Amino acid sequence: MSKLTSEQPVSGGVKVSVQRFGRFLSGMVMPNIGAFIAWGLITALFIPTGWFPNESLATLVGPMITYLLPILIGYTGGQMIHGVRGGVVGAIVTLGVIAGADIPMFLGAMIVGPLAAWVLKKFDQSIEGKIPSGFEMLINNFSSGIIGGGLALIAFKGIGPVVAALSKVLASGVEWLINTGFLPLANILIEPAKVLFLNNAINHGILGPLALDQASQAGKSIIYMLESNPGPGLGILLAYWVFGKGMVKQSAPGAVVIHFFGGIHEIYFPYILMNPRLIIAAIAGGVAGTFTFSIFGAGLVAAPSPGSIIAYITMTPKGGLLAMLSGVVVATIVSFLVSAVLLKTSKQAGDNDNELELAAQKVQQMKAESKGNAASPSAEQVKLTKEQVNKIVFSCDAGMGSSAMGASILRKKINAAELPITVINTAINDIPGDADIVITHKTLTDRARLKAPNAEHISIDNFLKSPEYDLLVQRLSS
């Protein structure tokens, strides 16, 4: 027993470290998903095998994947380390690795962008308080230019070729998995990782660059579909809809819509946590779906973000809809059948109405841990009146998942009350300065206060079901 107790902190520490690293990798990619989608759409539409082949417009494809996307990643990675100055230097050095290689440098950008910003940050810290008055702008500009230029030369001659060789090795490994038929086994790791919130680390940090390299050569990539397939989650939710009881059964249809059409996969995580054996259903569905994708030669032209069936259809190349839909349908059916058996033979069939709420709270706790945050009580503050509120902002780490769901729920309540108030969702780092009320999960409130110190902050436990929504609408309506 003592041995088990001593090992638990170590395993937890490893999990948190992996999650933190994955969050950092995905943080470089997630803000730029729009650019990836733009490249994917242009590729799908105008390349020779696209929906509307156009030789002139297709010339945009090469420069976007070679220069635009890696530089955006390098800039974002640098900005995460040292603000705008770090972003600029990260972009400069990223161009160095681009020029030093003959393949798209996404992996290189993820390395040199943050690294260059870290070097500049250390330099700035070393001269802080030592710059003569009036020379601040001169030294700041020249230091970033000299450091950025020097690191770009190093990246061009040294880092670029090394990263290019590493990328080719990884690409060869993935190609071997595809050719040998072992690729579906990757879902044995991917599906549990999603529930542990390692999905962004795997999808955007590892699979994304490999998939983009493959798509740039073949016009599509099955790797985009390994983690994002909505089929496994859909099958689990449908099984709860059919075989569940009470609140779980009633909530499943809404969760199906949010998951399958909205692409927010975390909506089904609480349903797995209510009955952890259902991870077997998710794995079975994922493996079956990827196997079907492989048989029919399915692939997407760009990352489907979020993982919605709508995004899947949009990112599917010409002639590939049947192959794509076959994989999604097979994954759904297999996941549904396995879930049905597990639910019917389980003592935890979801008949306790508190189970879903407790599981949802567990998801929020796990998500907070994956972001390296700890719960903190909300501070007492003055509550604004109706006349003082024009904009309410929901905020989470990426601004795309749970905050989007919460904003949608409150927006409907605000509109029903005919209140002239705007409700939006953003990432924590992008909270606008004119936000009057900021709503976050309680584990993120302290960070939100630092970004918007003049706003009223409301902490909640569950974005999907919070009494704070009705209390807020009631207060603003009076």
SULSUL-V554147 format. One record per backbone hydrogen bond with DSSP energy under -1.0 kcal/mol. CO is the residue of the C=O (numbers start at 0). NH is the residue of the N-H. If there is no record, write none. Layout:
<<CO/NH> <CO/NH>>
This chain:
<<0/4> <1/5> <2/6> <3/7> <6/10> <7/11> <8/12> <9/13> <10/14> <11/15> <12/16> <13/17> <14/18> <15/19> <16/20> <17/21> <18/22> <19/23> <20/24> <21/25> <22/26> <24/27> <25/29> <28/31> <29/32> <31/35> <32/36> <33/37> <34/38> <35/39> <36/40> <37/41> <38/42> <39/43> <40/44> <41/45> <42/46> <43/50> <44/51> <45/53> <46/49> <53/57> <55/58> <56/59> <57/60> <59/63> <60/64> <61/65> <62/66> <62/67> <63/68> <66/70> <67/71> <68/72> <69/73> <70/74> <71/75> <72/76> <73/77> <74/78> <75/79> <77/81> <78/82> <81/85> <82/86> <83/87> <84/88> <85/89> <86/90> <87/91> <88/92> <89/93> <90/94> <92/96> <93/97> <94/98> <95/99> <97/100> <104/108> <105/109> <106/110> <107/111> <108/112> <110/114> <111/115> <112/116> <113/117> <114/118> <115/119> <116/120> <117/121> <118/122> <119/123> <120/124> <121/125> <122/126> <126/129> <131/134> <134/138> <135/139> <136/140> <137/141> <138/142> <139/143> <140/144> <141/145> <142/146> <143/147> <144/148> <145/149> <146/150> <147/151> <148/152> <149/153> <150/154> <151/155> <152/156> <153/157> <153/158> <154/159> <157/161> <158/162> <159/163> <160/164> <161/165> <162/166> <163/167> <164/168> <165/169> <166/170> <167/171> <168/172> <169/173> <170/174> <171/175> <172/176> <173/177> <174/178> <175/179> <176/181> <176/182> <181/184> <182/185> <183/186> <184/187> <185/188> <185/189> <186/190> <188/192> <189/193> <190/194> <191/195> <192/197> <193/196> <197/201> <198/202> <199/203> <199/204> <201/205> <201/206> <202/207> <205/209> <206/210> <207/211> <208/212> <209/213> <210/214> <211/215> <213/217> <214/218> <220/299> <221/224> <222/225> <229/233> <230/234> <231/235> <232/236> <233/237> <234/238> <235/239> <236/240> <237/241> <238/242> <239/243> <244/247> <245/249> <246/250> <247/251> <250/254> <251/255> <252/256> <253/257> <254/258> <255/259> <256/260> <256/261> <257/263> <258/262> <259/308> <262/264> <262/306> <263/266> <264/267> <267/271> <268/272> <269/273> <274/277> <275/278> <276/279> <277/281> <278/282> <279/283> <280/284> <281/285> <282/286> <283/287> <284/288> <285/289> <286/290> <287/291> <288/292> <289/293> <290/294> <291/295> <292/297> <299/220> <302/304> <305/307> <307/311> <308/312> <309/313> <310/314> <314/300> <316/319> <319/323> <320/324> <321/325> <322/326> <323/327> <324/328> <325/329> <326/330> <327/331> <328/332> <329/333> <330/334> <331/335> <332/336> <333/337> <334/338> <335/339> <336/340> <337/341> <338/342> <339/343> <340/344> <351/354> <353/357> <354/358> <355/359> <356/360> <357/361> <358/362> <359/363> <360/364> <361/365> <362/366> <363/367> <364/368> <365/369> <367/372> <368/371> <384/387> <385/388> <389/421> <390/435> <390/436> <391/423> <392/438> <393/425> <395/427> <400/404> <401/405> <402/406> <403/407> <404/408> <405/409> <406/410> <407/411> <408/412> <409/413> <410/414> <411/415> <412/416> <413/418> <414/417> <418/420> <421/391> <423/393> <425/395> <426/429> <427/430> <431/434> <435/455> <436/392> <437/457> <438/394> <439/459> <440/443> <443/447> <444/448> <445/449> <446/450> <447/451> <451/454> <455/437> <457/439> <459/441> <465/468> <466/470> <467/471> <468/472> <469/473> <470/474> <471/475> <472/476>>
